[in-house]
Amino acid sequence: MIKVTLIRPEGCAHCVAVKEVLNKLKEEFPDITVEEIDMVSPEGQALVQKHGIMASPGILVNDEFFGFGGATEEQFREKFASLKQGE
């Protein structure tokens, strides 16, 4: 399973774009799950501090920092493929 966590505020346009990319990649990587955490919640604030997230969405893959502010389909594909190889 590949768990993607998006740490995001309400009304985040970048977050919508990232979710669209992830939905598209579910065809290739059907075991992707997406969790969303409100950036202003206590849990969200803790993750922002822990990972130094400076823009939304903050992106974690399998609970490890992946990036913030968005990611391309190719960046996600490379990460997911490397995780599959490591299984």
PAROLO-417747 format. One record per atom (N, C-alpha, C, O): residue in three letters; y, x, z; atom name. Coordinates in steps of 0.001 Angstrom, whole numbers. Layout:
{atom 'ALA' {Y X Z} 'CA'} ...
***
This chain:
{atom 'MET' {-1183 833 0} 'N'} {atom 'MET' {0 0 0} 'CA'} {atom 'MET' {1248 879 0} 'C'} {atom 'MET' {1288 1919 657} 'O'} {atom 'ILE' {2241 457 -729} 'N'} {atom 'ILE' {3535 1137 -766} 'CA'} {atom 'ILE' {4554 192 -149} 'C'} {atom 'ILE' {4805 -894 -670} 'O'} {atom 'LYS' {5135 613 960} 'N'} {atom 'LYS' {6118 -223 1660} 'CA'} {atom 'LYS' {7512 319 1380} 'C'} {atom 'LYS' {7815 1473 1680} 'O'} {atom 'VAL' {8349 -525 803} 'N'} {atom 'VAL' {9746 -168 545} 'CA'} {atom 'VAL' {10611 -991 1494} 'C'} {atom 'VAL' {10509 -2217 1539} 'O'} {atom 'THR' {11451 -310 2240} 'N'} {atom 'THR' {12366 -973 3159} 'CA'} {atom 'THR' {13786 -794 2645} 'C'} {atom 'THR' {14229 323 2379} 'O'} {atom 'LEU' {14490 -1909 2510} 'N'} {atom 'LEU' {15889 -1882 2101} 'CA'} {atom 'LEU' {16744 -2226 3313} 'C'} {atom 'LEU' {16610 -3308 3884} 'O'} {atom 'ILE' {17619 -1309 3706} 'N'} {atom 'ILE' {18554 -1548 4792} 'CA'} {atom 'ILE' {19862 -1915 4113} 'C'} {atom 'ILE' {20489 -1073 3470} 'O'} {atom 'ARG' {20279 -3181 4255} 'N'} {atom 'ARG' {21378 -3669 3430} 'CA'} {atom 'ARG' {22233 -4695 4162} 'C'} {atom 'ARG' {21766 -5363 5085} 'O'} {atom 'PRO' {23501 -4814 3736} 'N'} {atom 'PRO' {24363 -5859 4264} 'CA'} {atom 'PRO' {24221 -7116 3411} 'C'} {atom 'PRO' {23587 -7091 2355} 'O'} {atom 'GLU' {24802 -8193 3866} 'N'} {atom 'GLU' {24836 -9420 3070} 'CA'} {atom 'GLU' {25678 -9197 1816} 'C'} {atom 'GLU' {26665 -8463 1852} 'O'} {atom 'GLY' {25293 -9824 715} 'N'} {atom 'GLY' {26096 -9792 -504} 'CA'} {atom 'GLY' {26143 -8452 -1214} 'C'} {atom 'GLY' {27128 -8156 -1892} 'O'} {atom 'CYS' {25126 -7648 -1082} 'N'} {atom 'CYS' {25095 -6302 -1665} 'CA'} {atom 'CYS' {24597 -6354 -3118} 'C'} {atom 'CYS' {23431 -6662 -3364} 'O'} {atom 'ALA' {25478 -6055 -4068} 'N'} {atom 'ALA' {25110 -6098 -5492} 'CA'} {atom 'ALA' {24102 -5006 -5840} 'C'} {atom 'ALA' {23185 -5243 -6627} 'O'} {atom 'HIS' {24258 -3821 -5269} 'N'} {atom 'HIS' {23301 -2739 -5532} 'CA'} {atom 'HIS' {21901 -3131 -5054} 'C'} {atom 'HIS' {20896 -2769 -5665} 'O'} {atom 'CYS' {21861 -3881 -3944} 'N'} {atom 'CYS' {20576 -4297 -3381} 'CA'} {atom 'CYS' {19838 -5240 -4330} 'C'} {atom 'CYS' {18620 -5148 -4486} 'O'} {atom 'VAL' {20577 -6136 -4953} 'N'} {atom 'VAL' {19986 -7065 -5922} 'CA'} {atom 'VAL' {19399 -6276 -7090} 'C'} {atom 'VAL' {18296 -6572 -7550} 'O'} {atom 'ALA' {20132 -5279 -7566} 'N'} {atom 'ALA' {19657 -4457 -8688} 'CA'} {atom 'ALA' {18395 -3696 -8306} 'C'} {atom 'ALA' {17461 -3609 -9104} 'O'} {atom 'VAL' {18355 -3144 -7097} 'N'} {atom 'VAL' {17169 -2409 -6639} 'CA'} {atom 'VAL' {15977 -3354 -6535} 'C'} {atom 'VAL' {14868 -2990 -6926} 'O'} {atom 'LYS' {16187 -4557 -6016} 'N'} {atom 'LYS' {15090 -5512 -5917} 'CA'} {atom 'LYS' {14557 -5903 -7295} 'C'} {atom 'LYS' {13352 -6094 -7459} 'O'} {atom 'GLU' {15436 -6022 -8279} 'N'} {atom 'GLU' {14988 -6324 -9644} 'CA'} {atom 'GLU' {14113 -5200 -10190} 'C'} {atom 'GLU' {13094 -5462 -10829} 'O'} {atom 'VAL' {14502 -3958 -9945} 'N'} {atom 'VAL' {13698 -2813 -10382} 'CA'} {atom 'VAL' {12338 -2836 -9690} 'C'} {atom 'VAL' {11311 -2633 -10337} 'O'} {atom 'LEU' {12325 -3082 -8388} 'N'} {atom 'LEU' {11062 -3112 -7651} 'CA'} {atom 'LEU' {10164 -4238 -8127} 'C'} {atom 'LEU' {8953 -4048 -8242} 'O'} {atom 'ASN' {10725 -5401 -8405} 'N'} {atom 'ASN' {9920 -6512 -8928} 'CA'} {atom 'ASN' {9303 -6144 -10276} 'C'} {atom 'ASN' {8151 -6485 -10546} 'O'} {atom 'LYS' {10060 -5454 -11116} 'N'} {atom 'LYS' {9534 -5022 -12407} 'CA'} {atom 'LYS' {8383 -4028 -12215} 'C'} {atom 'LYS' {7383 -4087 -12930} 'O'} {atom 'LEU' {8527 -3122 -11253} 'N'} {atom 'LEU' {7508 -2093 -11021} 'CA'} {atom 'LEU' {6243 -2657 -10370} 'C'} {atom 'LEU' {5210 -1988 -10362} 'O'} {atom 'LYS' {6306 -3870 -9827} 'N'} {atom 'LYS' {5112 -4476 -9222} 'CA'} {atom 'LYS' {4003 -4687 -10254} 'C'} {atom 'LYS' {2828 -4749 -9894} 'O'} {atom 'GLU' {4367 -4797 -11530} 'N'} {atom 'GLU' {3344 -4913 -12573} 'CA'} {atom 'GLU' {2519 -3638 -12646} 'C'} {atom 'GLU' {1302 -3683 -12825} 'O'} {atom 'GLU' {3186 -2511 -12507} 'N'} {atom 'GLU' {2526 -1204 -12589} 'CA'} {atom 'GLU' {1929 -777 -11243} 'C'} {atom 'GLU' {885 -127 -11195} 'O'} {atom 'PHE' {2602 -1148 -10164} 'N'} {atom 'PHE' {2178 -789 -8810} 'CA'} {atom 'PHE' {2098 -2080 -7984} 'C'} {atom 'PHE' {3014 -2383 -7220} 'O'} {atom 'PRO' {1000 -2845 -8137} 'N'} {atom 'PRO' {927 -4173 -7519} 'CA'} {atom 'PRO' {910 -4167 -5992} 'C'} {atom 'PRO' {1096 -5214 -5372} 'O'} {atom 'ASP' {691 -3012 -5381} 'N'} {atom 'ASP' {626 -2981 -3916} 'CA'} {atom 'ASP' {1968 -2679 -3249} 'C'} {atom 'ASP' {2007 -2325 -2070} 'O'} {atom 'ILE' {3069 -2816 -3993} 'N'} {atom 'ILE' {4398 -2640 -3410} 'CA'} {atom 'ILE' {4735 -3851 -2539} 'C'} {atom 'ILE' {4575 -4996 -2963} 'O'} {atom 'THR' {5200 -3587 -1331} 'N'} {atom 'THR' {5771 -4637 -501} 'CA'} {atom 'THR' {7221 -4240 -227} 'C'} {atom 'THR' {7537 -3057 -96} 'O'} {atom 'VAL' {8082 -5226 -144} 'N'} {atom 'VAL' {9504 -4975 94} 'CA'} {atom 'VAL' {9924 -5693 1370} 'C'} {atom 'VAL' {9733 -6901 1515} 'O'} {atom 'GLU' {10496 -4932 2283} 'N'} {atom 'GLU' {11037 -5474 3525} 'CA'} {atom 'GLU' {12547 -5258 3483} 'C'} {atom 'GLU' {13019 -4206 3052} 'O'} {atom 'GLU' {13287 -6244 3927} 'N'} {atom 'GLU' {14740 -6118 3982} 'CA'} {atom 'GLU' {15190 -6208 5431} 'C'} {atom 'GLU' {14757 -7087 6175} 'O'} {atom 'ILE' {16061 -5293 5819} 'N'} {atom 'ILE' {16597 -5279 7174} 'CA'} {atom 'ILE' {18115 -5334 7071} 'C'} {atom 'ILE' {18727 -4547 6349} 'O'} {atom 'ASP' {18706 -6255 7787} 'N'} {atom 'ASP' {20164 -6395 7786} 'CA'} {atom 'ASP' {20780 -5142 8412} 'C'} {atom 'ASP' {20429 -4749 9525} 'O'} {atom 'MET' {21695 -4532 7682} 'N'} {atom 'MET' {22318 -3281 8090} 'CA'} {atom 'MET' {23081 -3413 9419} 'C'} {atom 'MET' {23212 -2435 10156} 'O'} {atom 'VAL' {23580 -4607 9720} 'N'} {atom 'VAL' {24365 -4776 10948} 'CA'} {atom 'VAL' {23528 -5204 12153} 'C'} {atom 'VAL' {24054 -5333 13258} 'O'} {atom 'SER' {22234 -5423 11947} 'N'} {atom 'SER' {21359 -5756 13067} 'CA'} {atom 'SER' {21119 -4489 13896} 'C'} {atom 'SER' {21328 -3382 13400} 'O'} {atom 'PRO' {20686 -4637 15141} 'N'} {atom 'PRO' {20383 -3437 15947} 'CA'} {atom 'PRO' {19357 -2522 15274} 'C'} {atom 'PRO' {19508 -1300 15286} 'O'} {atom 'GLU' {18315 -3117 14686} 'N'} {atom 'GLU' {17303 -2311 13987} 'CA'} {atom 'GLU' {17923 -1606 12782} 'C'} {atom 'GLU' {17661 -426 12544} 'O'} {atom 'GLY' {18747 -2334 12023} 'N'} {atom 'GLY' {19419 -1746 10862} 'CA'} {atom 'GLY' {20337 -611 11257} 'C'} {atom 'GLY' {20338 438 10614} 'O'} {atom 'GLN' {21127 -807 12316} 'N'} {atom 'GLN' {22035 244 12785} 'CA'} {atom 'GLN' {21268 1488 13224} 'C'} {atom 'GLN' {21700 2612 12968} 'O'} {atom 'ALA' {20131 1285 13884} 'N'} {atom 'ALA' {19309 2424 14317} 'CA'} {atom 'ALA' {18809 3212 13107} 'C'} {atom 'ALA' {18806 4443 13130} 'O'} {atom 'LEU' {18387 2514 12053} 'N'} {atom 'LEU' {17898 3194 10856} 'CA'} {atom 'LEU' {19030 3904 10114} 'C'} {atom 'LEU' {18835 4998 9583} 'O'} {atom 'VAL' {20219 3280 10075} 'N'} {atom 'VAL' {21384 3909 9448} 'CA'} {atom 'VAL' {21690 5232 10150} 'C'} {atom 'VAL' {21919 6249 9495} 'O'} {atom 'GLN' {21694 5214 11472} 'N'} {atom 'GLN' {21978 6423 12248} 'CA'} {atom 'GLN' {20885 7474 12059} 'C'} {atom 'GLN' {21180 8649 11839} 'O'} {atom 'LYS' {19631 7052 12146} 'N'} {atom 'LYS' {18503 7978 12057} 'CA'} {atom 'LYS' {18469 8714 10723} 'C'} {atom 'LYS' {18186 9912 10675} 'O'} {atom 'HIS' {18763 7985 9625} 'N'} {atom 'HIS' {18611 8559 8285} 'CA'} {atom 'HIS' {19933 8947 7631} 'C'} {atom 'HIS' {19938 9412 6491} 'O'} {atom 'GLY' {21055 8764 8331} 'N'} {atom 'GLY' {22350 9148 7776} 'CA'} {atom 'GLY' {22720 8362 6531} 'C'} {atom 'GLY' {23264 8920 5578} 'O'} {atom 'ILE' {22431 7085 6535} 'N'} {atom 'ILE' {22689 6233 5368} 'CA'} {atom 'ILE' {24190 5993 5245} 'C'} {atom 'ILE' {24824 5485 6170} 'O'} {atom 'MET' {24759 6369 4081} 'N'} {atom 'MET' {26192 6277 3861} 'CA'} {atom 'MET' {26593 5159 2905} 'C'} {atom 'MET' {27778 4842 2795} 'O'} {atom 'ALA' {25624 4551 2208} 'N'} {atom 'ALA' {25910 3482 1252} 'CA'} {atom 'ALA' {24690 2567 1207} 'C'} {atom 'ALA' {23574 2966 1540} 'O'} {atom 'SER' {24935 1337 789} 'N'} {atom 'SER' {23825 387 753} 'CA'} {atom 'SER' {23303 242 -679} 'C'} {atom 'SER' {24058 373 -1643} 'O'} {atom 'PRO' {22023 -25 -799} 'N'} {atom 'PRO' {21068 -126 294} 'CA'} {atom 'PRO' {20556 1246 715} 'C'} {atom 'PRO' {20480 2175 -90} 'O'} {atom 'GLY' {20211 1348 1975} 'N'} {atom 'GLY' {19413 2492 2409} 'CA'} {atom 'GLY' {17989 2190 1995} 'C'} {atom 'GLY' {17529 1059 2150} 'O'} {atom 'ILE' {17285 3174 1472} 'N'} {atom 'ILE' {15936 2930 958} 'CA'} {atom 'ILE' {14951 3850 1665} 'C'} {atom 'ILE' {15101 5072 1665} 'O'} {atom 'LEU' {13940 3232 2265} 'N'} {atom 'LEU' {12832 3973 2860} 'CA'} {atom 'LEU' {11578 3631 2078} 'C'} {atom 'LEU' {11388 2483 1676} 'O'} {atom 'VAL' {10732 4605 1864} 'N'} {atom 'VAL' {9429 4379 1238} 'CA'} {atom 'VAL' {8382 4853 2237} 'C'} {atom 'VAL' {8356 6020 2629} 'O'} {atom 'ASN' {7524 3929 2637} 'N'} {atom 'ASN' {6519 4196 3671} 'CA'} {atom 'ASN' {7167 4802 4915} 'C'} {atom 'ASN' {6664 5765 5493} 'O'} {atom 'ASP' {8288 4215 5308} 'N'} {atom 'ASP' {9043 4577 6514} 'CA'} {atom 'ASP' {9684 5961 6463} 'C'} {atom 'ASP' {10143 6462 7490} 'O'} {atom 'GLU' {9722 6583 5293} 'N'} {atom 'GLU' {10398 7870 5121} 'CA'} {atom 'GLU' {11627 7670 4242} 'C'} {atom 'GLU' {11602 6879 3299} 'O'} {atom 'PHE' {12702 8390 4553} 'N'} {atom 'PHE' {13940 8268 3800} 'CA'} {atom 'PHE' {13717 8602 2331} 'C'} {atom 'PHE' {13106 9619 2002} 'O'} {atom 'PHE' {14221 7728 1444} 'N'} {atom 'PHE' {14123 7951 1} 'CA'} {atom 'PHE' {15505 8128 -615} 'C'} {atom 'PHE' {15678 8953 -1512} 'O'} {atom 'GLY' {16488 7368 -147} 'N'} {atom 'GLY' {17831 7496 -701} 'CA'} {atom 'GLY' {18714 6359 -242} 'C'} {atom 'GLY' {18286 5481 507} 'O'} {atom 'PHE' {19961 6385 -703} 'N'} {atom 'PHE' {20866 5277 -412} 'CA'} {atom 'PHE' {21785 5054 -1601} 'C'} {atom 'PHE' {22015 5954 -2409} 'O'} {atom 'GLY' {22308 3826 -1690} 'N'} {atom 'GLY' {23222 3469 -2762} 'CA'} {atom 'GLY' {22542 3024 -4039} 'C'} {atom 'GLY' {23218 2696 -5015} 'O'} {atom 'GLY' {21224 3004 -4056} 'N'} {atom 'GLY' {20481 2575 -5234} 'CA'} {atom 'GLY' {19528 3652 -5709} 'C'} {atom 'GLY' {19568 4786 -5234} 'O'} {atom 'ALA' {18680 3293 -6639} 'N'} {atom 'ALA' {17726 4226 -7243} 'CA'} {atom 'ALA' {17323 3656 -8594} 'C'} {atom 'ALA' {17323 2442 -8800} 'O'} {atom 'THR' {16982 4548 -9505} 'N'} {atom 'THR' {16588 4119 -10844} 'CA'} {atom 'THR' {15102 3777 -10879} 'C'} {atom 'THR' {14332 4148 -9994} 'O'} {atom 'GLU' {14737 3070 -11910} 'N'} {atom 'GLU' {13322 2745 -12113} 'CA'} {atom 'GLU' {12500 4026 -12190} 'C'} {atom 'GLU' {11411 4102 -11621} 'O'} {atom 'GLU' {13015 5023 -12887} 'N'} {atom 'GLU' {12284 6285 -13047} 'CA'} {atom 'GLU' {12110 7009 -11710} 'C'} {atom 'GLU' {11050 7580 -11453} 'O'} {atom 'GLN' {13135 6990 -10858} 'N'} {atom 'GLN' {13013 7631 -9539} 'CA'} {atom 'GLN' {11934 6950 -8708} 'C'} {atom 'GLN' {11120 7618 -8071} 'O'} {atom 'PHE' {11930 5620 -8715} 'N'} {atom 'PHE' {10883 4899 -7989} 'CA'} {atom 'PHE' {9515 5177 -8598} 'C'} {atom 'PHE' {8558 5417 -7862} 'O'} {atom 'ARG' {9398 5150 -9905} 'N'} {atom 'ARG' {8114 5370 -10569} 'CA'} {atom 'ARG' {7537 6743 -10192} 'C'} {atom 'ARG' {6352 6861 -9881} 'O'} {atom 'GLU' {8382 7770 -10223} 'N'} {atom 'GLU' {7920 9120 -9858} 'CA'} {atom 'GLU' {7428 9153 -8414} 'C'} {atom 'GLU' {6383 9736 -8126} 'O'} {atom 'LYS' {8173 8532 -7510} 'N'} {atom 'LYS' {7783 8513 -6099} 'CA'} {atom 'LYS' {6472 7759 -5912} 'C'} {atom 'LYS' {5567 8247 -5235} 'O'} {atom 'PHE' {6364 6580 -6501} 'N'} {atom 'PHE' {5154 5773 -6337} 'CA'} {atom 'PHE' {3934 6484 -6949} 'C'} {atom 'PHE' {2847 6453 -6373} 'O'} {atom 'ALA' {4113 7114 -8101} 'N'} {atom 'ALA' {3010 7839 -8742} 'CA'} {atom 'ALA' {2556 8994 -7857} 'C'} {atom 'ALA' {1357 9245 -7733} 'O'} {atom 'SER' {3505 9699 -7240} 'N'} {atom 'SER' {3124 10821 -6368} 'CA'} {atom 'SER' {2377 10318 -5130} 'C'} {atom 'SER' {1469 10989 -4639} 'O'} {atom 'LEU' {2752 9147 -4628} 'N'} {atom 'LEU' {2040 8575 -3483} 'CA'} {atom 'LEU' {617 8187 -3874} 'C'} {atom 'LEU' {-321 8378 -3101} 'O'} {atom 'LYS' {464 7641 -5084} 'N'} {atom 'LYS' {-865 7250 -5553} 'CA'} {atom 'LYS' {-1775 8465 -5708} 'C'} {atom 'LYS' {-2963 8404 -5392} 'O'} {atom 'GLN' {-1205 9577 -6201} 'N'} {atom 'GLN' {-1986 10798 -6381} 'CA'} {atom 'GLN' {-2449 11351 -5038} 'C'} {atom 'GLN' {-3517 11955 -4940} 'O'} {atom 'GLY' {-1634 11138 -4000} 'N'} {atom 'GLY' {-1960 11667 -2674} 'CA'} {atom 'GLY' {-2946 10831 -1877} 'C'} {atom 'GLY' {-3348 11226 -783} 'O'} {atom 'GLU' {-3340 9681 -2410} 'N'} {atom 'GLU' {-4270 8801 -1679} 'CA'} {atom 'GLU' {-5649 9399 -1610} 'C'} {atom 'GLU' {-6555 8797 -1034} 'O'} 
***
